[in-house]
Amino acid sequence: MKKLKVLTFSTLFPSSVKPGHGIFVETRLRELLKSGQVESRVIAPVPWFPSTNPRWGEYAKFAATPAREQRNGIDVRHPRYLLLPKAGMTTAPLTLALGARAAVQQLLDEGFDFDLIDAHYYYPDGVAAALLARWFGKPLVVTARGSDVNLIGRFALPRRMMRWAAGVAGASVGVSQALVDRLQALGIHSARQLALRNGVDLERFRADTDPQQLRAQLGATGGLQLLSVGNLVPLKGHDLVIEALALLRRQGIDAALNIIGAGPERPALEALSQRLGLDDRVRFLGPLPQQDLVAWYGAADMLVLASEREGWPNVLLESMACGTPVVATAVGGIPEIVATPLTGRLVDDRSAQALADAVLGLWQAMPARSAVRGHAQVFGWQATTEGQLTLFRDILQAGHA
């Protein structure tokens, strides 16, 4: 069978400068390539910025991103696009498409005549990809991943543009059924609408070492060990987890919290910990590569995710694959992941008290780590990979361009 040639298009893709950025898109692609039925090139545009001086923080990383690089054997190009202040929300699809156009033409000139464009993140990426699909006469698949439809979809003009892009696309995909339902509710319709969930790397995420031994290695002292993983931004709710820890300790429970992630909220979260007298019970570990996360998952008694909104948070699957149950807010695709009470607890009321109550309830009836791992094994990548291959071939056979 002839290999499919796929152009993967997304601003959410790792680089040598930001190796953790959009790693879920890279992982999905790497799993697809393992099938041996696909050849891919990646175009992952980054905003143009004039200086690599570290004083510019995250903006300097845009400038420092190489124009082209190899990641895990995948050819990745990072063309620049203009992201205008204030007007960026509405102009980004066009500037993104214009910035990437030359890179797409270069791929064709080099002999990579791709069969279709596989775009990730509906806005602005999916809309820009729809423009490219029209310009180059190629079929398109767009995958929604969370905030692109849950948040940006609330705005009239981006929503209108997403509807147009959906009409261009041969298929609109959601990484959870909840996202597919959200697409439909927003009137974002393609000829095909389906859920292709993210999986979890069951070989990487497995804790074969005893939790107590891991805690000794990591210096995770105390009784109940909680873990919170995610960018330090308001929507992730790390502040609620810290407040829940304070409530648990007031009940006489010896509990500690380790937070993994980076972001602008760190000073505020550190100040909150100090104000609540939790200086020695909350540790901020910063961002960690995936290979280092395994030990922390394995050392924790439970992961707590207090997000305001989510698409399909892989941290839950990663934690459960390591045998660690979870407490999470019942938003987005989370109820599709967490099987209660087998793997944890879901919280409908996003509050510190509700989180504390759920943690305590889970702590008093902890499931076997082997059972938690067993549930995660249902979410391997094979079904998603097969679903992608079938979808891509069906679109090409139908001649949708």
GUDREN-395371 format. One record per residue (C-alpha): residue number from 1; x, y, z. Coordinates in Angstrom, 1 decimal, padded with zeros to 4 digits. Each point is the difference from the previous one (the first is absolute). Layout:
N
R   pos       c1       c2       c3
R   NUM        X        Y        Z
...
END
This chain:
401
R   pos       c1       c2       c3
R     1    000.0    000.0    000.0
R     2    001.3    003.4   -001.0
R     3    001.1    002.2    002.9
R     4   -002.0    003.0    000.8
R     5    001.8    003.3   -000.2
R     6   -001.3    002.3    002.8
R     7    000.9    003.6    000.7
R     8   -000.5    000.6    003.7
R     9   -000.8    003.7    000.7
R    10   -000.2    001.6    003.4
R    11    001.5    002.7    002.2
R    12   -000.2   -002.5    002.8
R    13    003.1   -002.1   -000.7
R    14    003.2   -000.3    002.0
R    15    003.3    001.5   -001.0
R    16    003.6   -000.2    001.3
R    17   -000.7    003.3    001.7
R    18   -003.4   -001.0    001.5
R    19    000.1   -003.8    000.2
R    20   -003.1   -000.4    002.1
R    21   -002.2    002.3   -002.2
R    22   -002.8   -002.0   -001.7
R    23    001.6   -003.3    000.8
R    24   -003.4   -001.7   -000.3
R    25   -000.2    000.9   -003.7
R    26    003.5   -001.4   -000.5
R    27   -000.8   -003.2    001.9
R    28   -003.1   -000.6   -002.1
R    29    002.0    000.4   -003.1
R    30    002.8   -002.3    001.2
R    31   -002.5   -002.7    000.8
R    32   -001.5    000.4   -003.5
R    33    003.4   -000.3   -001.6
R    34    000.6   -003.3    001.9
R    35   -002.7   -001.5   -002.2
R    36    002.4    000.1   -003.0
R    37   -002.8    001.2   -002.2
R    38    000.7    003.7    000.2
R    39    002.7    002.4   -000.9
R    40   -000.2    003.5    001.5
R    41    001.5    003.4    000.0
R    42   -000.8    002.6    002.6
R    43   -000.6    003.7   -000.4
R    44   -000.2    001.6    003.5
R    45    000.0    003.8   -000.4
R    46    001.2    002.4    002.8
R    47   -000.8    003.7    000.4
R    48    002.7    002.3   -001.4
R    49    002.0    001.8    002.7
R    50    003.2    002.1   -000.6
R    51    002.2   -000.9    003.0
R    52    001.4   -003.1    001.7
R    53    001.0    002.0    003.1
R    54   -001.1   -002.0    003.1
R    55   -001.5    003.2    001.5
R    56   -002.9   -000.4   -002.3
R    57   -000.9   -003.4    001.6
R    58   -002.3   -002.2   -002.0
R    59    000.0    002.4   -003.0
R    60    003.8   -000.5   -000.3
R    61   -000.6   -003.7   -000.5
R    62   -002.1    000.7   -003.1
R    63    003.1    001.7   -001.5
R    64    002.3   -002.8    001.1
R    65   -002.1   -002.7   -001.6
R    66    001.9   -001.5   -003.0
R    67   -001.5    000.3   -003.4
R    68    000.3   -003.7   -000.6
R    69    001.0   -002.9    002.2
R    70   -000.3   -003.8    000.5
R    71   -002.0   -001.3    003.0
R    72   -000.1   -003.7    000.6
R    73    000.7   -000.6   -003.7
R    74   -002.8    002.4   -001.1
R    75    000.8    003.0   -002.3
R    76   -001.5    003.1    001.7
R    77    000.0    003.5   -001.4
R    78   -000.8    003.1    002.0
R    79   -000.9    002.9   -002.4
R    80   -000.8    003.4    001.6
R    81   -003.3    001.7   -000.1
R    82   -001.1    003.5    001.2
R    83   -002.0    000.0    003.2
R    84   -001.3    003.5    000.4
R    85   -000.7    001.5    003.4
R    86   -003.7    000.3    000.8
R    87   -001.1   -000.9   -003.5
R    88    001.7   -003.4    000.2
R    89   -003.2   -001.9    000.8
R    90   -001.6    000.9   -003.3
R    91    003.0    000.3   -002.3
R    92    001.9   -003.1    001.2
R    93   -001.5   -002.5   -002.5
R    94    001.0    002.1   -003.0
R    95    003.5    001.0    001.2
R    96    000.5   -003.6    001.1
R    97   -000.9   -001.4   -003.4
R    98    002.0    002.7   -001.8
R    99    003.0   -000.7    002.2
R   100   -000.2   -003.7   -000.7
R   101   -000.7    000.1   -003.7
R   102    003.6    000.2   -001.2
R   103    000.9   -003.0    002.3
R   104   -002.8   -002.1   -001.5
R   105    001.2    000.9   -003.5
R   106    003.5   -000.9    000.9
R   107   -001.2   -003.5    001.1
R   108   -001.6   -000.5   -003.4
R   109    003.1    001.3   -001.8
R   110    002.1   -002.5    001.9
R   111   -002.2   -002.9   -001.2
R   112   -002.3   -000.5    003.0
R   113   -003.3    000.2   -001.8
R   114   -002.2   -000.6    003.1
R   115   -003.4   -001.6   -000.3
R   116   -001.7    002.0    002.7
R   117    000.4    002.6    002.8
R   118   -000.5   -001.2    003.6
R   119   -000.5    003.1    002.1
R   120   -000.2    000.2    003.7
R   121   -001.8    002.7    002.1
R   122   -003.0    001.4   -001.8
R   123    000.8    003.7    000.4
R   124    002.0    001.6   -001.4
R   125    001.9   -003.1   -001.2
R   126   -002.9   -001.8   -001.6
R   127   -001.3    003.1   -001.8
R   128    003.5    000.8   -001.3
R   129    000.3   -003.7   -001.1
R   130   -003.3    000.4   -001.9
R   131    001.5    003.0   -001.9
R   132    003.0   -002.1   -000.8
R   133   -002.2   -002.9   -001.1
R   134   -001.8    002.3   -002.4
R   135    003.1    001.5   -001.3
R   136    001.8   -003.3   -000.7
R   137   -003.1   -002.1   -000.8
R   138    000.5   -002.5    002.7
R   139   -002.5   -001.8    002.3
R   140   -000.1    001.0    003.7
R   141   -000.7   -001.5    003.4
R   142   -000.2    002.3    003.0
R   143    000.2   -001.2    003.6
R   144   -001.5    002.0    002.9
R   145    001.9   -000.3    003.2
R   146   -001.7    002.1    002.7
R   147    000.3    003.7    000.5
R   148   -000.2    000.5   -003.8
R   149   -003.8   -000.8    000.1
R   150   -000.8    000.2    003.7
R   151    001.4    003.5    000.4
R   152    000.7    001.6   -003.3
R   153   -003.2   -001.4   -001.4
R   154   -002.0    002.4    002.2
R   155    001.1    002.9   -002.2
R   156   -002.1    000.7   -003.0
R   157    002.6    000.8   -002.7
R   158    002.4   -002.9    000.8
R   159   -003.1   -002.3    000.2
R   160   -001.1    001.1   -003.5
R   161    003.5   -000.7   -001.3
R   162    000.1   -003.4    001.6
R   163   -003.3   -000.8   -001.7
R   164    001.4    001.0   -003.3
R   165    003.1   -002.2    000.6
R   166   -002.2   -002.9    001.0
R   167   -001.7    000.3   -003.4
R   168    003.4   -000.3   -001.7
R   169    001.1   -002.9    002.1
R   170   -000.8   -003.6   -000.9
R   171   -000.3   -000.7    003.7
R   172   -000.1    001.7    003.4
R   173    001.5   -002.1    002.8
R   174   -000.3    000.5    003.8
R   175    002.4   -001.6    002.5
R   176   -003.1   -000.7    002.1
R   177   -003.6   -000.6   -000.7
R   178   -000.7    003.1    002.1
R   179    001.9    002.1   -002.6
R   180   -001.9   -001.6   -002.9
R   181   -003.2    000.9    001.7
R   182    001.3    003.6    000.6
R   183    000.9    000.3   -003.7
R   184   -003.5   -001.0   -000.9
R   185   -001.5    002.4    002.5
R   186    002.0    002.8   -001.6
R   187   -001.1   -000.9   -003.5
R   188    003.5   -001.0   -001.0
R   189   -000.9   -002.8   -002.4
R   190    002.0   -002.1   -002.4
R   191   -000.9   -002.9   -002.2
R   192    001.4   -002.3    002.7
R   193    000.0    000.7    003.8
R   194    001.6   -002.5    002.3
R   195    001.9   -000.4    003.2
R   196    003.6   -001.4   -000.2
R   197    001.2    000.1    003.6
R   198    003.6    000.5    001.1
R   199    001.6   -003.1    001.4
R   200    002.7   -000.6    002.5
R   201    003.5   -001.5   -000.5
R   202   -000.4   -003.1    002.2
R   203    003.6   -000.9   -000.3
R   204    001.3    003.4    001.2
R   205   -002.6    000.6    002.6
R   206    000.3   -002.9    002.4
R   207    001.2    000.1    003.5
R   208    001.9   -003.3    000.7
R   209    001.6    001.4    003.2
R   210   -001.7   -000.1    003.4
R   211   -001.6    003.3    000.8
R   212    001.8    000.2    003.4
R   213    003.4   -000.5   -001.7
R   214   -000.9    002.7   -002.5
R   215   -000.9    002.5    002.7
R   216    003.3   -000.7    001.8
R   217    001.8    000.7   -003.3
R   218   -001.9    003.2   -000.7
R   219   -000.1    001.3    003.6
R   220   -003.8   -000.1    000.1
R   221   -000.5   -000.1    003.7
R   222   -003.2   -000.1    002.0
R   223   -003.2   -002.1   -000.1
R   224   -002.5    000.6   -002.9
R   225    001.9    001.0   -003.1
R   226   -001.9    002.2   -002.5
R   227    001.2    001.0   -003.4
R   228   -001.2    002.8   -002.3
R   229    001.3    000.2   -003.6
R   230   -000.6    002.7   -002.5
R   231    000.9    003.5   -001.1
R   232   -000.1    002.5    002.9
R   233   -002.9    002.0   -001.4
R   234   -003.4    000.8    001.6
R   235   -002.1   -002.5   -002.0
R   236    002.0   -003.0    001.4
R   237   -001.1    000.8    003.5
R   238    003.2   -000.7    001.9
R   239   -001.2    002.6    002.5
R   240   -003.0   -002.1    000.8
R   241    002.2   -003.0    000.6
R   242    002.2    001.9    002.4
R   243   -003.1    001.2    001.9
R   244   -001.3   -003.5    000.0
R   245    003.3   -001.1    001.6
R   246   -000.5    002.6    002.7
R   247   -003.5   -001.4    000.7
R   248    001.3   -003.5    000.3
R   249    002.7    001.0    002.4
R   250   -002.5    001.8    002.2
R   251   -001.7   -003.4    000.3
R   252    003.2   -001.5    001.3
R   253    001.1   -001.7   -003.2
R   254    003.7    000.0   -000.6
R   255    000.0    000.9   -003.6
R   256    002.5    001.6   -002.4
R   257   -000.3    001.3   -003.6
R   258    002.5    000.0   -002.9
R   259   -000.8    002.3   -002.9
R   260    001.6   -000.6   -003.4
R   261   -000.2    002.7   -002.6
R   262    001.1    003.5   -000.9
R   263   -001.9    003.2   -000.7
R   264   -000.9    003.6    001.1
R   265   -002.0   -001.1    003.1
R   266    003.0   -001.4    001.9
R   267    000.7    003.1    002.2
R   268   -003.7    000.2    000.9
R   269   -000.2   -003.7    000.8
R   270    003.1    000.2    002.1
R   271   -001.4    003.0    001.9
R   272   -003.3   -002.0    000.6
R   273    002.0   -002.9    001.4
R   274    001.8    002.3    002.4
R   275   -003.2    001.7    001.0
R   276   -001.6   -003.3    000.9
R   277    003.1   -001.1    001.9
R   278    000.9   -002.7   -002.5
R   279    003.5    001.0   -000.9
R   280    001.4   -003.4    001.0
R   281   -002.9   -002.0   -001.4
R   282   -000.2    001.3   -003.6
R   283    002.9   -000.4   -002.4
R   284    000.3    001.6   -003.4
R   285    002.0   -002.2   -002.2
R   286   -000.1    002.0   -003.2
R   287   -000.5   -001.6   -003.4
R   288    001.2   -003.5   -000.4
R   289    000.6   -002.1   -003.1
R   290   -002.3   -003.0   -000.5
R   291    002.6   -002.5    001.0
R   292    000.3    001.6    003.4
R   293   -003.7    000.2    000.6
R   294   -000.3   -003.8    000.4
R   295    001.8   -000.1    003.4
R   296   -002.3    002.8    001.3
R   297   -003.1   -001.7   -001.2
R   298    001.2   -003.2    001.6
R   299    000.9    001.7    003.3
R   300   -003.4    001.8    000.4
R   301   -003.0   -001.4    001.7
R   302   -002.2    001.9   -002.4
R   303    000.0    002.6   -002.7
R   304   -002.3    003.0    000.4
R   305   -001.1    002.0   -003.1
R   306   -002.2    003.0    000.8
R   307   -000.4    001.4   -003.6
R   308   -002.7    002.4   -000.9
R   309   -000.2   -001.5   -003.5
R   310    001.8   -002.8   -001.9
R   311   -000.1   -001.9   -003.3
R   312    001.7   -003.3    000.8
R   313    002.6    000.5    002.7
R   314    002.7   -002.7   -000.5
R   315    001.4    000.5    003.5
R   316   -003.0   -002.0    001.3
R   317    000.9   -003.0   -002.2
R   318    003.7    000.4    000.8
R   319   -000.7   -000.1    003.7
R   320   -002.4   -003.0   -000.3
R   321    002.5   -001.9   -002.2
R   322    002.4    000.3    002.9
R   323   -002.7   -001.4    002.3
R   324   -000.8    003.3    001.7
R   325   -003.7    000.9    000.4
R   326   -001.3    003.5   -000.7
R   327   -002.3    002.7    001.3
R   328   -001.2    002.3   -002.7
R   329   -002.7    002.5   -000.9
R   330   -002.7   -001.4   -002.2
R   331    000.6    002.2   -003.1
R   332    000.6   -000.6   -003.7
R   333    001.2   -003.5   -000.7
R   334    001.0   -000.8    003.6
R   335   -003.1   -002.1    000.7
R   336    000.9   -002.2   -003.0
R   337    003.4   -000.7    001.6
R   338   -000.7   -000.5    003.7
R   339   -002.0   -003.1    000.9
R   340   -001.4    000.6    003.5
R   341    000.6   -001.5    002.5
R   342    002.5   -002.3   -001.7
R   343    002.5    002.6   -000.9
R   344   -000.8    003.1    002.1
R   345   -002.6    002.6    000.7
R   346   -001.7    002.7   -002.1
R   347   -000.9    003.4    001.4
R   348   -003.0    001.9   -001.3
R   349    000.4    003.0    002.3
R   350    003.3    001.6   -000.9
R   351    001.0    001.2    003.5
R   352    002.7   -000.7    002.5
R   353   -002.5   -001.6    002.4
R   354   -001.3   -002.4   -002.7
R   355    003.5   -001.0   -001.0
R   356    001.0   -000.6    003.7
R   357   -003.1   -002.1    000.5
R   358    000.7   -002.1   -003.1
R   359    003.7   -000.5    001.0
R   360   -001.1   -001.1    003.4
R   361   -002.6   -002.4   -001.4
R   362    002.5   -001.5   -002.4
R   363    002.7   -000.3    002.7
R   364   -002.4   -002.0    002.2
R   365   -000.8   -002.4   -002.9
R   366    003.1   -000.2   -002.1
R   367   -000.3   -002.3   -003.1
R   368    002.8   -002.5   -000.7
R   369    002.7    001.6   -002.1
R   370   -000.2   -003.0   -002.3
R   371   -003.7    000.7   -000.7
R   372    000.8    003.6   -000.7
R   373    002.7   -001.0   -002.5
R   374   -002.4   -002.5   -001.5
R   375   -002.5    002.7   -000.8
R   376    002.7    002.1   -001.7
R   377    001.0   -002.9   -002.2
R   378   -003.3    000.4   -001.8
R   379    001.3    003.4   -001.3
R   380    002.9   -001.2   -002.1
R   381    000.8    001.7   -003.3
R   382   -000.9   -002.9   -002.4
R   383   -003.7    000.8   -000.4
R   384    000.7    003.7   -000.6
R   385    002.7   -000.8   -002.5
R   386   -002.3   -002.4   -001.9
R   387   -002.7    002.7    000.1
R   388    002.2    002.6   -001.5
R   389    001.2   -002.3   -002.8
R   390   -003.6   -001.0   -000.9
R   391   -001.1    003.6    000.1
R   392    002.8    001.3   -002.2
R   393   -000.4   -002.8   -002.6
R   394   -003.8    000.5   -000.1
R   395    000.4    003.7   -000.6
R   396    002.5   -000.6   -002.8
R   397   -002.2   -002.6   -001.6
R   398   -002.9    002.4    000.1
R   399    002.1    002.5   -001.8
R   400   -000.9    002.8    002.5
R   401    002.2    003.0   -000.6
END
